[in-house]
Amino acid sequence: HGALPEAVAAGLSTPALDAALGEMRQIARAHAERAWAAMQGMEAGARVALLPLALVEPMLKRMERRRFDPFR
């Protein structure tokens, strides 16, 4: 995507960084969907270990907001 490490280190949100984070959200969402699907066959006691997965989708939605600043 062309995000420069120097810009990231300086805390600058750029279109290239936004594009890279967009791709990261797509990948994260796909992994989360697979985890939710796999969890359906687990015993309840084992599913407890994956409770933090419930935080993934709200965070991804927050990151998709128009004025999201990845450095805050």
Disulfide bonds with the S-S distance in Angstrom:
none
